[in-house]
Amino acid sequence: MTASRSLGALILAVLMLPGLWSGAQGQGYANLGSDAAGFAVPDPGRQLQFPADHGAHPDFRVEWWYLTANLRTEAGADLGVQWTLFRSALAPNDAEGWKNPQIWMGHAAVTTATSHSYAERLGRGGIGQAGVLTDPFLAWIDDWSLTSSDDTLDDLAVTARGPGFSYDLALQQQGPLIFHGDDGYSVKSEDGQASYYYSQPSYRVTGTVTLPRGPLAVTGEAWLDREWSSQPLAPDQSGWDWFSLRFDSGEKAMGFVLRGDRGDFTSGSWIAADGTLSPLAPGEFIATPRVWSEVAGRDIPTGWQVEIPARGVSVNVAALNPEAWMGTSFSYWEGPVTVIGSHQGTGYLEMTGYGDERSSNPSDRK
């Protein structure tokens, strides 16, 4: 924790975040299925506008800037890096100073085949501790930052540090922005819950990751997700399994499974090597857990079979490190994966909403 954090900000963040982010029975993972009264909701007719939509949307309840990177050291070792800034609103406005109702949270992690290190920062809006600006682009919390020299997301620099790790990376875009769903309007349930969701999935990465054994020069590829909403889950949905897959052919796929009492809801995007987007309709992205691991007292599916029949995809997706648990204010699994089968490649997997109690029946594990 940096010296710049005031005691008042820390106390407020700690008091408020459990109610905002902790799971609640009947309200979906991290309360994201609870009532959104008073907040704006996504409109399928709205066109995204830039650079404004690279920035914050304080009239919506939740939002994130989410970067994951599959990297390799000069010695040929694979590792993954995560940098995430979350915004959650206590009320739908953006007042100045201590009246500001925006709560900010940062997560950073480095995952190798044998280690997983992560850190969390909590902050309060309105006092300069965290936020997002658009001209030039800057997202920050304390001394962690994701920055650009202009108002685009084309070329970024990202830094973070935590116990036992730090990183300083440069990202250069190699393809267009991708607008998921219907031109950025991404439906999340049969009931019509939705978010605004777009990505820059095609960064080339260079830089340095520092671990206890010293600094490592790394290269690789990164994927940035931007998403905001006020009620992105249906009340019965308990969590999600989200995949970003990058194939050696140059093609990419994003797909998610939202687990619910009434059945799973799936959606996704197929991205051709030239950046052409083809939405995947509900049911076209199929993800089946095959390997379970005990992680942090939970049974977690760390090996999957992923199929996209219309694209000839049938692959096995396996965690580089099954122990990639984020034991943060709201806990989840997040880590790099390898891809083998009809297509070869790498990617990232995020899994949320897995409870504390272990189940003896894999079919009951949600």
C-alpha positions in Angstrom: 0.0 0.0 0.0 1.4 3.4 -1.0 1.9 6.3 1.3 -0.5 8.3 -0.9 -3.5 6.4 0.4 -5.3 8.3 3.1 -6.7 6.4 6.1 -10.2 7.6 5.2 -10.0 6.3 1.7 -8.8 2.9 2.9 -11.5 2.5 5.5 -14.2 3.5 3.1 -13.0 1.2 0.4 -12.8 -1.7 2.8 -16.2 -1.1 4.2 -18.0 -0.6 0.9 -16.3 -3.2 -1.3 -17.7 -6.3 0.4 -21.2 -5.2 -0.3 -20.4 -4.3 -3.9 -18.3 -7.3 -4.9 -19.1 -10.3 -2.6 -21.4 -13.0 -3.9 -25.0 -13.1 -2.8 -27.5 -15.9 -3.1 -30.0 -15.2 -5.8 -28.2 -12.2 -7.1 -25.5 -13.7 -9.3 -21.8 -13.5 -8.9 -20.6 -10.5 -7.0 -24.1 -9.0 -6.9 -23.9 -8.4 -10.7 -27.4 -9.8 -11.1 -29.0 -7.5 -8.5 -31.4 -4.6 -9.2 -29.9 -1.7 -11.2 -32.5 0.9 -10.2 -31.2 4.4 -10.7 -28.3 3.5 -13.0 -28.1 3.6 -16.8 -28.6 0.4 -18.7 -27.1 -0.5 -22.1 -29.2 0.5 -25.2 -28.9 -1.7 -28.2 -29.3 1.3 -30.5 -26.4 3.3 -29.1 -23.2 3.6 -31.2 -19.9 3.5 -29.3 -18.0 6.8 -29.5 -14.2 7.3 -29.2 -12.2 8.5 -27.4 -15.0 9.1 -24.9 -15.9 5.4 -24.5 -12.3 4.5 -23.7 -13.0 6.4 -20.5 -15.2 5.9 -17.5 -19.1 5.8 -17.5 -20.1 6.9 -14.0 -23.8 6.6 -14.6 -23.3 2.8 -15.0 -22.7 0.6 -12.0 -19.8 -1.5 -13.0 -16.9 -1.2 -15.5 -13.5 -2.6 -16.2 -10.3 -2.2 -18.2 -8.9 -5.7 -18.4 -5.5 -6.6 -19.9 -4.1 -10.2 -20.2 -0.8 -11.1 -21.9 0.7 -14.4 -22.9 4.5 -13.9 -22.8 7.7 -15.9 -23.2 11.2 -15.3 -21.8 14.4 -15.4 -23.8 15.0 -18.9 -22.3 11.6 -20.0 -23.8 9.6 -20.2 -20.6 5.9 -19.3 -20.8 4.2 -16.9 -18.4 1.1 -14.7 -18.2 0.5 -11.2 -16.9 -2.8 -9.6 -15.8 -3.6 -5.9 -15.2 -7.2 -4.9 -14.3 -8.8 -1.7 -13.2 -12.4 -2.1 -11.9 -14.8 0.8 -11.2 -18.0 0.3 -9.1 -20.5 3.1 -8.3 -22.3 3.6 -5.1 -24.6 6.0 -6.9 -25.0 7.1 -10.6 -23.0 10.3 -10.6 -19.4 11.6 -10.6 -19.3 14.3 -7.9 -16.0 15.9 -6.9 -13.8 15.2 -3.9 -15.0 13.0 -1.0 -18.6 13.2 -2.3 -17.5 11.1 -5.3 -19.4 7.7 -5.2 -16.9 5.8 -7.4 -14.9 2.9 -5.9 -11.9 1.7 -7.7 -10.0 -1.6 -7.4 -6.9 -2.8 -9.2 -5.7 -6.4 -9.7 -2.3 -7.4 -11.1 -0.7 -10.8 -11.4 2.1 -12.8 -12.9 1.7 -16.5 -13.5 4.4 -19.0 -14.5 4.2 -22.8 -14.7 5.4 -23.0 -11.0 4.2 -19.7 -9.4 1.3 -17.3 -9.2 1.8 -13.9 -7.6 -1.0 -11.3 -7.4 -1.7 -8.0 -5.7 -4.7 -5.8 -5.1 -5.2 -2.0 -4.7 -8.3 -0.3 -3.4 -9.1 3.3 -4.1 -11.7 6.1 -4.0 -12.7 8.3 -6.9 -12.6 12.1 -6.8 -9.4 12.5 -4.9 -6.8 11.7 -7.5 -6.0 8.2 -6.3 -7.5 6.3 -9.2 -9.4 7.0 -12.4 -9.3 7.1 -16.2 -8.6 10.0 -18.5 -9.0 10.0 -22.3 -6.8 12.8 -23.7 -4.2 11.3 -23.6 -5.5 8.0 -22.3 -4.5 7.2 -18.7 -5.9 4.5 -16.4 -4.3 4.3 -12.9 -4.6 3.4 -9.3 -1.8 4.5 -7.0 1.4 3.8 -8.9 0.0 1.2 -11.3 -0.8 2.6 -14.8 -2.0 1.8 -18.3 -1.1 4.8 -20.5 -1.0 6.0 -24.1 0.7 9.0 -25.7 -2.6 10.0 -27.4 -6.4 9.4 -27.1 -6.3 5.9 -28.6 -5.6 2.4 -27.3 -3.2 1.7 -30.2 0.1 1.9 -28.3 0.1 1.4 -24.5 2.6 1.1 -21.6 1.6 -0.9 -18.5 3.2 -1.1 -15.1 2.4 -2.7 -11.8 4.1 -4.2 -8.9 3.2 -6.4 -5.9 4.8 -8.8 -3.5 7.5 -10.8 -5.4 6.8 -9.3 -8.9 6.7 -6.2 -11.1 6.4 -5.6 -14.8 6.9 -2.8 -17.3 5.6 -3.6 -20.7 5.1 -1.8 -24.1 2.1 -2.8 -26.3 1.7 -2.1 -30.0 -1.7 -2.9 -31.7 -1.6 -5.1 -34.7 -5.3 -5.1 -35.7 -8.6 -3.3 -35.3 -10.8 -2.9 -32.3 -13.4 -5.7 -32.0 -17.0 -4.9 -31.1 -18.7 -8.0 -29.5 -22.3 -8.9 -29.9 -24.3 -6.5 -31.9 -21.7 -3.7 -32.6 -20.6 -3.7 -29.0 -24.0 -4.5 -27.4 -23.3 -7.9 -25.7 -26.3 -9.9 -24.4 -25.6 -12.0 -21.3 -28.9 -13.9 -20.7 -32.1 -15.1 -22.2 -33.8 -12.3 -20.1 -31.8 -9.7 -22.0 -29.2 -8.5 -19.5 -26.4 -6.9 -21.5 -23.2 -4.9 -21.4 -21.2 -2.7 -23.7 -18.2 -4.8 -24.7 -15.3 -4.2 -27.0 -11.7 -5.5 -27.2 -8.3 -4.8 -28.7 -7.1 -8.4 -29.0 -4.0 -7.9 -31.1 -1.2 -6.3 -29.2 2.5 -7.2 -29.7 4.3 -7.0 -26.3 7.9 -6.3 -25.3 9.3 -5.5 -21.9 10.5 -6.8 -18.6 8.9 -8.9 -15.9 10.7 -9.0 -12.6 10.4 -12.0 -10.3 12.4 -13.0 -7.2 15.1 -14.5 -9.3 15.6 -11.2 -11.2 14.4 -9.3 -14.3 13.3 -11.3 -17.4 13.1 -9.8 -20.9 9.8 -11.0 -22.4 7.9 -10.9 -25.7 4.4 -12.0 -26.6 0.9 -10.9 -27.3 -1.8 -9.2 -25.2 -5.6 -8.8 -25.2 -7.5 -5.8 -23.7 -11.2 -6.0 -22.8 -13.4 -3.0 -22.1 -16.8 -3.6 -20.6 -19.4 -1.7 -18.6 -23.0 -2.3 -17.5 -25.3 -2.0 -14.5 -26.9 -5.4 -14.4 -24.8 -7.7 -16.6 -26.1 -11.0 -15.1 -29.5 -12.5 -14.6 -30.4 -13.0 -10.9 -30.0 -16.8 -11.2 -26.6 -16.7 -12.9 -23.9 -17.7 -10.5 -20.7 -16.9 -12.5 -18.9 -17.3 -15.8 -16.1 -19.1 -17.6 -14.5 -16.7 -20.1 -12.0 -17.7 -22.8 -9.7 -15.6 -25.0 -7.9 -17.9 -27.4 -5.2 -17.0 -29.9 -4.4 -19.6 -32.6 -1.2 -20.0 -34.4 -3.1 -19.6 -37.7 -3.7 -15.9 -36.7 -7.4 -16.5 -35.9 -8.8 -15.7 -32.5 -11.8 -16.6 -30.5 -13.6 -15.1 -27.5 -16.3 -17.1 -25.8 -18.1 -17.2 -22.4 -20.4 -19.5 -20.5 -22.7 -17.9 -18.0 -23.8 -20.6 -15.6 -27.4 -20.3 -14.4 -30.0 -22.3 -12.6 -32.1 -22.3 -15.8 -29.1 -23.5 -17.9 -26.0 -22.1 -19.3 -26.0 -19.1 -21.7 -23.1 -18.8 -24.2 -21.9 -16.3 -26.6 -18.7 -15.2 -28.3 -16.8 -13.8 -31.3 -14.7 -15.4 -34.0 -11.9 -13.1 -35.3 -10.3 -13.9 -38.6 -6.6 -13.4 -39.2 -7.3 -10.1 -40.9 -9.4 -8.9 -38.0 -12.8 -9.6 -39.6 -15.4 -10.3 -36.8 -18.1 -12.9 -36.9 -20.4 -13.1 -33.8 -21.0 -16.5 -32.3 -24.7 -16.9 -31.5 -25.8 -18.5 -28.2 -25.0 -22.2 -28.4 -22.2 -21.9 -31.0 -19.4 -21.7 -28.4 -19.3 -25.0 -26.5 -17.0 -25.4 -23.4 -17.0 -28.6 -21.4 -14.8 -29.1 -18.3 -12.6 -32.2 -18.5 -10.0 -31.8 -15.7 -10.7 -30.6 -12.2 -8.2 -29.3 -9.6 -8.5 -28.6 -6.0 -7.5 -24.9 -5.7 -7.8 -22.8 -2.6 -10.3 -25.4 -1.1 -12.5 -25.4 -4.2 -12.9 -27.7 -7.1 -12.0 -25.7 -10.2 -12.1 -26.9 -13.9 -8.6 -26.3 -15.1 -8.8 -28.4 -18.3 -11.5 -27.8 -20.9 -12.7 -29.1 -24.3 -13.7 -26.1 -26.4 -15.6 -26.5 -29.6 -16.8 -24.1 -32.3 -18.3 -26.6 -34.8 -19.0 -24.0 -37.5 -15.3 -23.1 -37.5 -13.9 -26.6 -37.2 -12.5 -25.9 -33.8 -12.2 -28.8 -31.3 -9.4 -28.1 -28.8 -8.1 -28.9 -25.4 -7.5 -25.9 -23.2 -5.3 -26.4 -20.2 -4.1 -24.1 -17.4 -0.4 -23.3 -17.5 -0.6 -23.3 -13.7 -3.8 -24.7 -12.1 -3.0 -22.8 -8.9 -3.8 -19.4 -10.5 -6.3 -18.3 -7.9 -6.9 -14.6 -7.2 -7.6 -14.4 -3.5 -8.7 -10.8 -3.7 -11.7 -8.9 -2.3 -13.9 -10.9 -4.7 -12.0 -14.1 -5.5 -11.8 -15.9 -8.9 -9.5 -18.0 -11.0 -7.5 -16.2 -13.8 -4.5 -17.5 -15.7 -2.8 -18.3 -19.0 -3.7 -21.5 -20.9 -2.3 -23.6 -23.7 -4.4 -24.8 -26.7 -3.9 -28.1 -28.6 -6.1 -30.0 -31.0 -7.6 -28.9 -34.3 -5.9 -25.6 -33.6 -2.7 -24.8 -31.6 -2.2 -21.7 -29.5 -2.4 -19.9 -26.2 -4.9 -17.8 -24.4 -6.4 -16.7 -21.1 -9.2 -18.2 -18.9 -11.2 -16.5 -16.2 -13.6 -18.4 -14.0 -15.9 -16.8 -11.4 -18.6 -17.9 -8.9 -17.0 -21.1 -7.8 -18.0 -21.6 -4.1 -16.0 -22.5 -1.1 -17.5 -25.9 -0.6 -16.2 -28.9 -2.6 -18.8 -31.1 -4.4 -18.4 -34.8 -4.8 -20.3 -34.7 -8.1 -18.5 -32.9 -10.9 -21.9 -32.2 -12.6 -22.9 -30.2 -9.6 -19.8 -28.0 -9.6 -20.9 -24.5 -10.5 
